[in-house]
């Protein structure tokens, strides 16, 4: 197999015309997501609870070295999304990786990928409503309100908004993402100002001394960098959202390449850049898992209500992630339900083209999250974090495997690769799969949470195996139907 061949004549002249099949799960959607929606969904998908809340707990473990972990994991994240982008250019689908798994791995692969992705977002849903409750408790007025009540209210609001229309979802994500990006930019400018002028911040003088005087870049050695890798992968979960949203975009092939290519610099700037500034402003020991690092910093600046404003912003970020999770799982479950591998209720769609069945099923898991907040409010966020990360690892692995098969078949002349592609395939596919496997293996060395998560995940796998044997007899084998190319010589791509 050759590495990254030049585009063939077919892919050069009409790359967007190669659409080997159409997925029945894509029927009924309204193409209401515009270019500005898609761009901000791509940006917002990579900036969420993992940064606004999760960064504090990870800094408490790894210190300034967290920035290095973000960059390394960010490189592999970019490879995954770049491979997904190539598949989107080949055939946009609201089922995204579930639909691609159906084509390249068979219905059993689609079943596995779909439920792993559901595991990711349903557990992330729990993390998000937990984060919302924690943020709201920042204000003393809400402290008497039980955490589970706040979580339930947040879930109800977002479910109601999500079932109205995809256009409303796009508008909400556009403004949510705009607020998140604008806030981080303002924070960075303020932080740089404090560092350059050496202005006292909470009894500390910002600068390199806050790192060198507190254990350096690796205050606890290299081991914490390895054990937090899964949590960082979870933080980047949502970057693949661009593949799901492409199925409801009015012009996916025009916007996806730019959106994908911007992911790497966003990760370096927003994630690694923020961590560097955090640790230059205050010692890494000043951050705790229960509070957003942005709120910690702004609360010490001394500007009236700065902490309140920042807390409102990170609350918005959590609501955005919650909103996106319901959107993604609703589409994923519908794609599976049409094939017979998810409850039939998940296939239901309202007159506005919203798969409300899948959204409501996911929200039922959110109710379990409310119960978790009632029983163990202090540990709810940590309990679901690693489990969601395993769901993301499985989904990303499937993307790289499907892309690998796609490239191999293209080399045989069965497909024509688009001009926008993952270079050096399949070498980068193998490297990325190796990285994802290493992340899972490293969990074993996290004796406090990692091993418990792996044992729990074995239970999830057992449940999936049992589920497959229950649904395989009712599979719809005609979900993917061959179609003729929309342009070119009129021959099928297969």
C-alpha positions as CSV (number, residue, x, y, z in Angstrom):
1,X,0.0,0.0,0.0
2,X,1.4,3.4,-1.0
3,X,1.4,6.3,1.5
4,X,-0.8,9.2,0.6
5,X,-1.0,8.9,-3.2
6,X,-1.6,12.1,-5.3
7,X,-5.3,12.6,-6.0
8,X,-6.6,10.7,-8.9
9,X,-8.2,12.4,-11.9
10,X,-11.6,11.6,-10.6
11,X,-10.9,13.0,-7.1
12,X,-9.3,16.1,-8.6
13,X,-12.0,17.1,-11.0
14,X,-15.1,16.1,-8.9
15,X,-14.1,15.0,-5.4
16,X,-17.4,15.9,-3.9
17,X,-19.3,13.8,-6.4
18,X,-18.1,10.5,-5.0
19,X,-20.9,9.4,-2.7
20,X,-20.9,5.6,-2.8
21,X,-24.0,5.1,-0.6
22,X,-26.8,6.9,1.1
23,X,-27.8,6.0,4.7
24,X,-31.5,5.7,5.4
25,X,-30.8,7.2,8.8
26,X,-30.1,10.5,7.2
27,X,-33.5,10.9,5.7
28,X,-35.8,13.5,7.2
29,X,-33.2,15.9,8.4
30,X,-33.5,19.6,7.5
31,X,-30.2,21.2,6.2
32,X,-30.5,24.2,8.4
33,X,-27.0,24.6,9.8
34,X,-25.2,27.4,8.0
35,X,-21.4,28.0,7.6
36,X,-21.2,30.3,10.7
37,X,-23.0,27.6,12.8
38,X,-20.6,24.9,11.6
39,X,-17.5,27.0,12.3
40,X,-18.6,27.8,15.8
41,X,-19.8,24.2,16.5
42,X,-16.3,23.1,15.6
43,X,-14.8,25.7,17.9
44,X,-17.2,25.1,20.7
45,X,-16.8,21.4,20.5
46,X,-13.2,21.7,21.5
47,X,-13.8,24.1,24.4
48,X,-16.0,22.7,27.1
49,X,-16.3,21.3,30.6
50,X,-12.9,19.6,30.2
51,X,-11.1,22.9,30.1
52,X,-13.4,25.1,32.2
53,X,-13.8,22.7,35.1
54,X,-11.5,19.6,34.5
55,X,-8.3,21.6,34.1
56,X,-8.2,22.4,37.8
57,X,-8.2,18.8,39.0
58,X,-5.6,17.8,36.4
59,X,-3.3,20.7,37.4
60,X,-3.7,19.6,41.0
61,X,-2.2,16.3,39.8
62,X,0.4,17.2,37.2
63,X,1.1,20.9,37.7
64,X,2.4,22.9,34.7
65,X,3.2,19.7,32.8
66,X,-0.5,19.5,32.0
67,X,0.2,21.9,29.1
68,X,2.5,19.3,27.5
69,X,-0.1,16.6,27.9
70,X,-2.6,18.8,26.2
71,X,-0.3,19.4,23.2
72,X,0.6,15.7,22.8
73,X,-3.0,14.6,23.0
74,X,-4.0,17.5,20.8
75,X,-1.8,16.2,18.0
76,X,-3.5,12.8,18.0
77,X,-6.9,14.5,18.3
78,X,-6.2,16.5,15.1
79,X,-5.2,13.3,13.3
80,X,-8.6,11.7,14.3
81,X,-10.6,14.7,13.2
82,X,-8.6,15.1,10.0
83,X,-9.4,11.4,9.1
84,X,-13.0,12.0,10.0
85,X,-13.0,15.1,7.8
86,X,-11.9,13.1,4.8
87,X,-14.7,10.6,5.4
88,X,-17.2,13.6,5.6
89,X,-15.9,14.9,2.3
90,X,-16.5,11.5,0.8
91,X,-20.0,11.2,2.2
92,X,-21.6,13.6,4.8
93,X,-23.9,11.8,7.2
94,X,-25.7,12.7,10.4
95,X,-24.9,9.2,11.6
96,X,-21.2,10.1,11.0
97,X,-18.9,7.5,12.4
98,X,-21.8,5.1,13.0
99,X,-22.7,5.3,9.4
100,X,-19.0,4.9,8.3
101,X,-18.6,1.9,10.6
102,X,-21.7,0.5,9.0
103,X,-20.1,0.8,5.6
104,X,-16.6,-0.3,6.4
105,X,-17.0,-2.6,9.4
106,X,-20.5,-4.0,9.0
107,X,-23.5,-3.6,11.2
108,X,-21.8,-5.2,14.2
109,X,-19.2,-2.5,14.0
110,X,-21.8,0.2,13.7
111,X,-23.6,-1.2,16.8
112,X,-20.4,-1.2,18.8
113,X,-19.4,2.3,17.8
114,X,-22.8,3.7,18.3
115,X,-23.2,2.4,21.8
116,X,-19.6,3.5,22.8
117,X,-20.4,7.0,21.6
118,X,-23.6,6.9,23.5
119,X,-21.6,5.8,26.5
120,X,-19.4,8.8,26.0
121,X,-22.0,11.4,25.7
122,X,-24.5,10.0,28.2
123,X,-21.8,9.9,30.9
124,X,-20.6,13.3,29.8
125,X,-24.2,14.4,30.2
126,X,-23.9,13.4,33.9
127,X,-20.6,15.3,34.1
128,X,-22.1,18.4,32.6
129,X,-25.1,18.6,34.8
130,X,-22.8,18.0,37.7
131,X,-20.6,20.9,36.6
132,X,-23.7,23.2,36.2
133,X,-24.7,22.4,39.8
134,X,-21.2,23.1,41.0
135,X,-21.0,26.4,39.2
136,X,-24.4,27.5,40.5
137,X,-23.3,26.7,44.0
138,X,-20.6,29.3,43.6
139,X,-23.2,31.9,44.5
140,X,-24.2,31.8,48.1
141,X,-27.8,32.4,47.2
142,X,-28.0,28.9,45.7
143,X,-26.0,27.1,48.3
144,X,-29.1,25.9,50.2
145,X,-30.5,24.4,47.0
146,X,-29.5,20.7,46.8
147,X,-27.0,19.9,44.0
148,X,-29.4,17.3,42.5
149,X,-32.2,19.9,42.1
150,X,-29.9,22.2,40.2
151,X,-28.8,19.3,38.0
152,X,-32.4,18.4,37.2
153,X,-33.3,22.0,36.3
154,X,-30.3,22.2,34.0
155,X,-31.2,19.0,32.3
156,X,-34.9,20.0,31.8
157,X,-34.0,23.4,30.2
158,X,-31.5,21.9,27.7
159,X,-33.8,19.0,26.7
160,X,-36.6,21.5,26.0
161,X,-34.4,23.6,23.8
162,X,-32.9,20.7,22.0
163,X,-36.1,19.2,20.7
164,X,-37.4,22.5,19.1
165,X,-35.3,22.7,16.0
166,X,-31.8,22.1,14.6
167,X,-31.6,25.8,13.7
168,X,-32.2,26.8,17.3
169,X,-29.5,24.3,18.3
170,X,-27.1,25.9,15.8
171,X,-27.9,29.4,17.0
172,X,-27.4,28.4,20.7
173,X,-24.1,26.8,19.9
174,X,-23.0,29.8,17.8
175,X,-23.5,32.2,20.7
176,X,-22.3,29.7,23.4
177,X,-19.1,29.3,21.4
178,X,-18.7,33.0,20.8
179,X,-19.0,33.6,24.6
180,X,-16.5,30.9,25.4
181,X,-13.9,32.1,22.9
182,X,-14.4,35.7,23.8
183,X,-14.0,35.0,27.5
184,X,-10.8,33.0,27.0
185,X,-9.3,35.8,24.8
186,X,-10.1,38.4,27.4
187,X,-8.7,36.3,30.2
188,X,-5.5,35.8,28.3
189,X,-5.1,39.5,27.7
190,X,-5.7,40.2,31.3
191,X,-3.3,37.5,32.4
192,X,-0.5,38.6,30.1
193,X,-1.0,42.2,31.5
194,X,-0.5,40.9,35.0
195,X,2.6,38.9,34.0
196,X,4.2,41.6,32.1
197,X,3.7,44.3,34.8
198,X,4.4,41.9,37.7
199,X,1.2,43.0,39.5
200,X,0.6,41.2,42.7
201,X,-2.2,38.6,42.5
202,X,-3.4,37.0,45.7
203,X,-0.1,37.5,47.4
204,X,1.9,36.1,44.5
205,X,4.0,37.9,41.9
206,X,3.1,36.5,38.5
207,X,6.0,35.2,36.4
208,X,8.3,32.2,35.9
209,X,9.0,32.2,39.7
210,X,5.5,30.8,40.3
211,X,6.6,27.7,38.4
212,X,10.3,27.4,39.4
213,X,9.6,28.0,43.1
214,X,6.9,25.4,43.2
215,X,8.5,22.3,41.9
216,X,9.1,23.3,38.3
217,X,7.3,22.0,35.2
218,X,7.1,18.4,36.7
219,X,6.4,19.0,40.4
220,X,5.3,15.4,40.8
221,X,7.4,13.7,38.2
222,X,6.4,12.2,34.9
223,X,3.9,9.6,36.2
224,X,0.9,12.0,36.7
225,X,1.3,13.1,33.0
226,X,0.6,9.5,32.0
227,X,-2.3,8.8,34.3
228,X,-4.2,11.9,33.3
229,X,-4.0,11.2,29.6
230,X,-7.5,9.7,29.5
231,X,-8.9,12.7,31.2
232,X,-7.3,15.0,28.6
233,X,-8.8,12.8,25.8
234,X,-12.2,13.3,27.5
235,X,-11.5,17.1,27.4
236,X,-11.1,16.9,23.7
237,X,-14.2,14.9,23.2
238,X,-16.6,16.9,21.1
239,X,-14.1,17.8,18.4
240,X,-15.7,14.9,16.4
241,X,-19.0,16.8,16.6
242,X,-18.2,18.4,13.3
243,X,-18.8,15.0,11.6
244,X,-22.3,14.7,13.1
245,X,-23.3,18.3,12.3
246,X,-22.0,17.9,8.7
247,X,-25.1,15.8,7.9
248,X,-27.4,18.8,8.6
249,X,-25.2,21.4,7.1
250,X,-26.3,23.2,3.9
251,X,-22.8,23.0,2.5
252,X,-20.6,20.6,4.5
253,X,-17.8,20.2,1.9
254,X,-17.2,24.0,1.9
255,X,-16.8,24.4,5.7
256,X,-15.5,21.1,7.1
257,X,-11.8,21.5,5.8
258,X,-11.4,24.9,7.3
259,X,-13.0,23.9,10.6
260,X,-10.9,20.7,10.9
261,X,-7.6,22.5,10.1
262,X,-8.2,25.1,12.8
263,X,-8.5,22.5,15.6
264,X,-4.8,22.1,16.2
265,X,-4.1,25.8,16.8
266,X,-7.2,26.1,19.0
267,X,-6.0,23.3,21.2
268,X,-2.5,24.8,21.6
269,X,-3.8,28.3,22.2
270,X,-6.8,27.7,24.4
271,X,-5.8,24.6,26.3
272,X,-2.0,24.6,26.6
273,X,-1.9,28.4,26.5
274,X,-4.4,28.7,29.3
275,X,-2.5,26.2,31.5
276,X,0.7,28.1,31.0
277,X,-0.9,31.4,32.0
278,X,-2.6,29.7,35.0
279,X,0.7,28.5,36.4
280,X,2.4,31.8,35.7
281,X,-0.2,33.7,37.6
282,X,-0.6,31.4,40.6
283,X,1.2,28.3,42.0
284,X,-0.3,25.2,40.6
285,X,-1.3,24.2,44.2
286,X,-3.8,27.2,44.2
287,X,-6.1,25.3,41.9
288,X,-8.6,22.7,43.2
289,X,-10.9,20.2,41.5
290,X,-14.1,21.7,42.7
291,X,-13.6,25.2,41.1
292,X,-12.9,26.4,37.6
293,X,-9.3,27.7,37.3
294,X,-10.8,30.8,35.5
295,X,-12.9,31.5,38.5
296,X,-10.0,31.0,40.8
297,X,-7.8,33.5,39.0
298,X,-10.5,36.1,38.4
299,X,-11.6,35.9,42.0
300,X,-8.1,36.9,43.2
301,X,-7.8,39.8,40.7
302,X,-9.8,42.1,42.9
303,X,-12.1,43.5,40.2
304,X,-15.6,43.7,41.7
305,X,-17.7,40.7,40.6
306,X,-15.0,39.4,38.3
307,X,-15.4,36.0,39.7
308,X,-19.1,36.1,39.4
309,X,-18.9,37.1,35.7
310,X,-16.4,34.3,35.0
311,X,-18.5,31.8,36.8
312,X,-21.5,32.8,34.7
313,X,-19.3,32.2,31.5
314,X,-18.1,28.7,32.6
315,X,-21.7,27.9,33.5
316,X,-22.6,28.8,29.9
317,X,-19.8,26.5,28.7
318,X,-21.3,23.6,30.6
319,X,-24.7,24.2,29.3
320,X,-23.2,24.3,25.8
321,X,-21.6,20.9,26.2
322,X,-24.8,19.5,27.6
323,X,-26.7,20.9,24.6
324,X,-24.2,19.4,22.2
325,X,-24.2,16.0,23.9
326,X,-28.0,15.7,23.5
327,X,-27.7,16.7,19.8
328,X,-25.0,14.1,19.0
329,X,-26.7,11.2,20.8
330,X,-30.1,12.0,19.3
331,X,-28.6,11.6,15.8
332,X,-26.5,8.6,16.7
333,X,-29.3,6.7,18.3
334,X,-31.6,7.4,15.3
335,X,-29.0,6.0,12.9
336,X,-28.8,2.9,15.0
337,X,-32.6,2.6,15.5
338,X,-33.2,2.7,11.7
339,X,-30.8,-0.3,11.5
340,X,-32.6,-2.1,14.3
341,X,-29.7,-1.9,16.8
342,X,-31.3,0.7,19.1
343,X,-34.8,1.0,20.6
344,X,-37.4,1.9,17.9
345,X,-38.4,4.9,19.9
346,X,-35.0,6.5,19.1
347,X,-36.0,6.6,15.4
348,X,-38.8,9.0,16.0
349,X,-38.5,12.5,14.4
350,X,-40.8,15.5,14.8
351,X,-42.1,17.7,12.0
352,X,-39.1,20.0,12.4
353,X,-36.6,17.3,11.6
354,X,-35.4,16.7,15.2
355,X,-34.9,13.1,16.4
356,X,-36.6,13.6,19.7
357,X,-36.7,9.9,20.5
358,X,-33.0,9.6,20.9
359,X,-32.7,12.9,22.8
360,X,-35.3,11.8,25.3
361,X,-33.6,8.4,25.8
362,X,-30.3,10.1,26.5
363,X,-32.0,12.5,28.9
364,X,-33.1,9.4,30.8
365,X,-29.5,8.7,31.6
366,X,-29.3,12.3,32.8
367,X,-31.9,11.4,35.4
368,X,-29.4,8.7,36.6
369,X,-26.9,11.5,36.9
370,X,-29.3,13.5,39.0
371,X,-29.5,10.5,41.3
372,X,-25.7,10.3,41.4
373,X,-25.6,14.0,42.5
374,X,-28.0,13.1,45.2
375,X,-26.1,10.1,46.5
376,X,-22.4,11.1,46.0
377,X,-22.4,14.8,45.1
378,X,-18.7,15.3,45.8
379,X,-17.5,12.4,43.6
380,X,-20.0,12.5,40.7
381,X,-17.8,14.4,38.3
382,X,-14.7,12.1,38.9
383,X,-16.8,8.9,38.7
384,X,-18.1,9.5,35.1
385,X,-15.0,11.2,33.7
386,X,-13.0,8.1,32.9
387,X,-15.9,6.1,31.7
388,X,-16.8,8.9,29.2
389,X,-13.1,8.9,28.1
390,X,-13.2,5.2,27.3
391,X,-16.3,5.9,25.1
392,X,-14.3,8.6,23.2
393,X,-11.3,6.3,22.8
394,X,-13.5,3.6,21.3
395,X,-15.2,6.1,18.9
396,X,-11.9,7.6,17.8
397,X,-10.4,4.2,17.2
398,X,-13.3,3.3,15.0
399,X,-12.8,6.5,12.9
400,X,-9.2,5.6,12.3
401,X,-10.0,2.0,11.4
402,X,-12.8,3.0,9.0
403,X,-10.5,5.6,7.4
404,X,-7.7,3.0,7.1
405,X,-10.1,0.6,5.3
406,X,-11.4,3.5,3.1
407,X,-7.8,4.3,2.0
408,X,-7.0,0.7,1.4
409,X,-10.0,0.3,-0.9
410,X,-9.1,3.6,-2.6
411,X,-5.7,2.2,-3.3
412,X,-7.4,-0.7,-5.0
413,X,-9.5,1.7,-7.1
414,X,-12.8,1.0,-5.4
415,X,-13.1,4.6,-4.1
416,X,-11.7,7.9,-5.1
417,X,-10.2,9.9,-2.2
418,X,-11.1,13.6,-1.9
419,X,-8.4,16.2,-2.1
420,X,-8.9,17.0,1.6
421,X,-7.3,14.0,3.3
422,X,-5.3,12.6,6.2
423,X,-1.7,12.6,4.9
424,X,0.7,9.7,5.4
425,X,-2.1,7.2,5.8
426,X,-2.0,4.4,7.0
427,X,1.1,5.3,9.0
428,X,-0.7,8.0,11.0
429,X,-3.6,5.6,11.5
430,X,-1.4,3.1,13.2
431,X,0.4,5.7,15.3
432,X,-2.9,7.1,16.5
433,X,-4.4,3.7,17.3
434,X,-1.2,2.9,19.2
435,X,-1.6,6.1,21.2
436,X,-5.2,5.3,22.1
437,X,-4.3,1.8,23.2
438,X,-1.5,3.2,25.4
439,X,-4.0,5.6,27.0
440,X,-6.2,2.7,28.0
441,X,-3.2,0.6,29.3
442,X,-2.0,3.5,31.4
443,X,-5.3,3.6,33.2
444,X,-4.3,0.3,34.9
445,X,-1.6,2.2,36.8
446,X,-4.1,4.7,38.2
447,X,-5.0,2.5,41.2
448,X,-7.5,5.0,42.7
449,X,-10.0,5.4,39.8
450,X,-8.4,3.9,36.6
451,X,-8.6,0.2,37.6
452,X,-12.2,0.6,38.9
453,X,-13.1,2.2,35.6
454,X,-11.6,-0.6,33.6
455,X,-13.5,-3.2,35.6
456,X,-16.7,-1.2,35.2
457,X,-16.1,-1.0,31.5
458,X,-15.8,-4.8,31.2
459,X,-19.4,-4.8,32.5
460,X,-20.3,-2.4,29.8
461,X,-18.7,-4.7,27.2
462,X,-20.5,-7.7,28.5
463,X,-23.8,-5.8,28.3
464,X,-23.0,-4.8,24.7
465,X,-22.3,-8.4,23.7
466,X,-25.6,-9.6,25.2
467,X,-27.4,-6.7,23.5
468,X,-25.9,-7.7,20.1
469,X,-27.3,-11.2,20.3
470,X,-30.7,-9.8,21.2
471,X,-30.9,-7.4,18.3
472,X,-29.0,-9.2,15.5
473,X,-32.2,-11.1,14.4
474,X,-34.0,-7.8,13.6
475,X,-31.4,-6.0,11.6
476,X,-32.4,-3.9,8.7
477,X,-29.9,-4.9,6.0
478,X,-30.9,-2.2,3.6
479,X,-30.0,0.9,5.6
480,X,-27.1,1.7,3.2
481,X,-28.3,1.8,-0.4
482,X,-25.9,2.4,-3.4
483,X,-26.4,5.6,-5.3
484,X,-25.0,6.8,-8.6
485,X,-22.4,9.6,-8.4
486,X,-24.0,13.0,-8.9
487,X,-21.4,14.0,-11.4
488,X,-18.6,12.5,-13.5
489,X,-19.1,9.4,-15.7
490,X,-22.1,8.2,-13.8
491,X,-20.5,5.0,-12.5
492,X,-20.9,3.9,-8.9
493,X,-18.1,4.5,-6.6
494,X,-18.1,0.9,-5.5
